[in-house]
Amino acid sequence: MTTRKVLISGASIAGPALAGLLARTGYDVTVVEKASQLRAGGQAVDFKGRTHRDILTRMGVWDDVCAQQTPKTDWRMVDDADRVMAVIPGEFIGGDVEILRGDLAGILHRRSADDVDYVFGDEIAALTDGPDGVDVSFAHRADERFDLVVGADGVHSAVRRLAFGPELDHVERLGYFYAVASGSVPLDGLETRLPSGRAVAYGYNVPGRLALAGGQKAPNLFVFRGGGGDAYDRRDIDSQRGFLQDAFAGVGWRVPEMLAAAGAASDFYLDEITRTRMTTYTRGRVALVGDAGYANTLGGFGTGLAMMGAYVLAGELARAHGDHGAAFAAYDARMRKPTKVARTGSAGPFLAPPTQRRIRLRDRTFANPVMRRAMMWITDVFATDTSLPDYGPGVAARVR
Ligand SMILES: Cc1cc2nc3c(=O)[nH]c(=O)nc-3n(C[C@H](O)[C@H](O)[C@H](O)COP(=O)(O)OP(=O)(O)OC[C@H]3O[C@@H](n4cnc5c(N)ncnc54)[C@H](O)[C@@H]3O)c2cc1C
């Protein structure tokens, strides 16, 4: 093996998933995370189809994920008077298994924490990719050389910016934003759990806006059209909260209570809905995994793709016995097809249709059983369309 020391930027989903696999196959792995601790929050993320199940099983986390899964949640789309206009089934919104993003990050971190050096509260400031390694400067730690650097630092990846160029060369802004925050609001008179065990969330639309009350323990979700990512400061949470408040000012239903809860929530998270345009995820000794390379916000595939990318990159490195050039080429080639889903579509206009007519059209589609089945079929095709590489005992056996 010629490659031993790996630096991963980002400790959410892709980072800890890859770190655990690499550490168990003999690498010396450091993960640097900008936040001061593992970040809580986020909606439920989901896994769907045989490919996802195989990957999670081979990673050894399937049982943990199932043990912490959330109940299937149907979305009832209601009007001002709580009349149900349509039901979007939990199987469409989520997959076969759903888990809160923060819980999944916790599982992946716990499973790798003994073998990986996690550094919180720091970040890469500069990197120079050379023939013998990547020289990295950090914001706080001393400079260090690594054999490989992996950006698992999300859609606003610093590694991508430093190694591949400016964000807007690779990321498409889609004119919509979303915010997620815990905090229950009174849903008096509305059932939030069915006798079957399924949960119910309630969605309220006005043109270009969706407010989804999560009910029970699920966080609330806001989706809205907006003027541009420069309307708030991405590093300032108060500025983000203000941006959300302005977007929903004057909207009725239970929105004022939901906004008040979001104003106080410690896990408040807001971002722009974006998708990436990349088709190769490696350059020199630098690779991108997860949203850093193939994000499609709220598209429903980001977390599954992040897990797949971690598995494929670790597998190809093991197969190439540390020849990162061969491994990176194979990783790029293998991920090109499954990541196509990240380069198409946008969840914004579906969740928060821009006009009253388009809200009605979406609701009628889901109220019609034939159309609903067709929509479900489309998500199944995307989810099961990838055959899983078999890395044999090099990765699968050792991480099982
Ligand atoms: C707190 C949070 C809440 C989320 N909520 C949702 C949601 O509700 N719905 C949804 O669809 N998706 C959500 N996401 C995104 C979702 O987790 C990803 O789409 C998907 O799981 C792929 O994960 P990832 O690890 O590639 O990227 P991400 O989950 O985005 O993780 C990136 C990680 O890198 C860290 N990071 C960022 N910049 C740097 C840097 N310069 N140096 C070091 N570390 C850095 C971040 O703090 C984060 O921990 C959320 C992400 C986070 C971090």
Ligand as a Chemical Component Dictionary entry (heavy atoms), coordinates in Angstrom:
data_LIG
# 
_chem_comp.id                   LIG 
_chem_comp.type                 NON-POLYMER 
_chem_comp.pdbx_formal_charge   0 
_chem_comp.three_letter_code    LIG 
# 
loop_
_chem_comp_atom.comp_id 
_chem_comp_atom.atom_id 
_chem_comp_atom.alt_atom_id 
_chem_comp_atom.type_symbol 
_chem_comp_atom.charge 
_chem_comp_atom.model_Cartn_x 
_chem_comp_atom.model_Cartn_y 
_chem_comp_atom.model_Cartn_z 
_chem_comp_atom.pdbx_ordinal 
LIG C1  C1  C 0 -27.129 20.253 10.517 1  
LIG C2  C2  C 0 -27.576 19.706 9.179  2  
LIG C3  C3  C 0 -28.945 19.570 8.896  3  
LIG C4  C4  C 0 -29.348 19.079 7.657  4  
LIG N1  N1  N 0 -30.682 18.961 7.415  5  
LIG C5  C5  C 0 -31.114 18.462 6.242  6  
LIG C6  C6  C 0 -32.508 18.314 5.976  7  
LIG O1  O1  O 0 -33.330 18.590 6.813  8  
LIG N2  N2  N 0 -32.901 17.847 4.760  9  
LIG C7  C7  C 0 -31.976 17.509 3.804  10 
LIG O2  O2  O 0 -32.359 17.103 2.712  11 
LIG N3  N3  N 0 -30.642 17.606 4.039  12 
LIG C8  C8  C 0 -30.193 18.093 5.222  13 
LIG N4  N4  N 0 -28.837 18.230 5.449  14 
LIG C9  C9  C 0 -27.899 17.775 4.399  15 
LIG C10 C10 C 0 -27.742 16.247 4.426  16 
LIG O3  O3  O 0 -27.138 15.851 5.624  17 
LIG C11 C11 C 0 -26.908 15.854 3.239  18 
LIG O4  O4  O 0 -27.651 16.150 2.053  19 
LIG C12 C12 C 0 -26.560 14.380 3.076  20 
LIG O5  O5  O 0 -26.792 13.618 4.200  21 
LIG C13 C13 C 0 -25.095 14.197 2.624  22 
LIG O6  O6  O 0 -24.261 14.477 3.715  23 
LIG P1  P1  P 0 -22.793 15.049 3.620  24 
LIG O7  O7  O 0 -22.052 14.463 4.771  25 
LIG O8  O8  O 0 -22.234 14.885 2.268  26 
LIG O9  O9  O 0 -22.973 16.635 3.790  27 
LIG P2  P2  P 0 -23.561 17.479 5.006  28 
LIG O10 O10 O 0 -24.551 16.707 5.762  29 
LIG O11 O11 O 0 -23.963 18.791 4.477  30 
LIG O12 O12 O 0 -22.306 17.653 5.985  31 
LIG C14 C14 C 0 -21.202 18.492 5.738  32 
LIG C15 C15 C 0 -20.395 18.608 7.031  33 
LIG O13 O13 O 0 -19.200 19.342 6.754  34 
LIG C16 C16 C 0 -19.066 20.368 7.724  35 
LIG N5  N5  N 0 -18.334 21.459 7.097  36 
LIG C17 C17 C 0 -18.811 22.398 6.259  37 
LIG N6  N6  N 0 -17.818 23.192 5.857  38 
LIG C18 C18 C 0 -16.699 22.752 6.454  39 
LIG C19 C19 C 0 -15.341 23.159 6.417  40 
LIG N7  N7  N 0 -14.946 24.227 5.694  41 
LIG N8  N8  N 0 -14.435 22.475 7.144  42 
LIG C20 C20 C 0 -14.815 21.401 7.905  43 
LIG N9  N9  N 0 -16.096 20.983 7.980  44 
LIG C21 C21 C 0 -17.023 21.637 7.251  45 
LIG C22 C22 C 0 -20.486 20.711 8.127  46 
LIG O14 O14 O 0 -20.526 21.351 9.393  47 
LIG C23 C23 C 0 -21.136 19.347 8.143  48 
LIG O15 O15 O 0 -20.943 18.693 9.361  49 
LIG C24 C24 C 0 -28.382 18.722 6.668  50 
LIG C25 C25 C 0 -26.999 18.849 6.955  51 
LIG C26 C26 C 0 -26.599 19.335 8.187  52 
LIG C27 C27 C 0 -25.108 19.484 8.469  53 
# 
loop_
_chem_comp_bond.comp_id 
_chem_comp_bond.atom_id_1 
_chem_comp_bond.atom_id_2 
_chem_comp_bond.value_order 
_chem_comp_bond.pdbx_ordinal 
LIG C1  C2  SING 1  
LIG C2  C3  SING 2  
LIG C2  C26 DOUB 3  
LIG C3  C4  DOUB 4  
LIG C4  N1  SING 5  
LIG C4  C24 SING 6  
LIG N1  C5  DOUB 7  
LIG C5  C6  SING 8  
LIG C5  C8  SING 9  
LIG C6  O1  DOUB 10 
LIG C6  N2  SING 11 
LIG N2  C7  SING 12 
LIG C7  O2  DOUB 13 
LIG C7  N3  SING 14 
LIG N3  C8  DOUB 15 
LIG C8  N4  SING 16 
LIG N4  C9  SING 17 
LIG N4  C24 SING 18 
LIG C9  C10 SING 19 
LIG C10 O3  SING 20 
LIG C10 C11 SING 21 
LIG C11 O4  SING 22 
LIG C11 C12 SING 23 
LIG C12 O5  SING 24 
LIG C12 C13 SING 25 
LIG C13 O6  SING 26 
LIG O6  P1  SING 27 
LIG P1  O7  DOUB 28 
LIG P1  O8  SING 29 
LIG P1  O9  SING 30 
LIG O9  P2  SING 31 
LIG P2  O10 DOUB 32 
LIG P2  O11 SING 33 
LIG P2  O12 SING 34 
LIG O12 C14 SING 35 
LIG C14 C15 SING 36 
LIG C15 O13 SING 37 
LIG C15 C23 SING 38 
LIG O13 C16 SING 39 
LIG C16 N5  SING 40 
LIG C16 C22 SING 41 
LIG N5  C17 SING 42 
LIG N5  C21 SING 43 
LIG C17 N6  DOUB 44 
LIG N6  C18 SING 45 
LIG C18 C19 SING 46 
LIG C18 C21 DOUB 47 
LIG C19 N7  SING 48 
LIG C19 N8  DOUB 49 
LIG N8  C20 SING 50 
LIG C20 N9  DOUB 51 
LIG N9  C21 SING 52 
LIG C22 O14 SING 53 
LIG C22 C23 SING 54 
LIG C23 O15 SING 55 
LIG C24 C25 DOUB 56 
LIG C25 C26 SING 57 
LIG C26 C27 SING 58 
# 
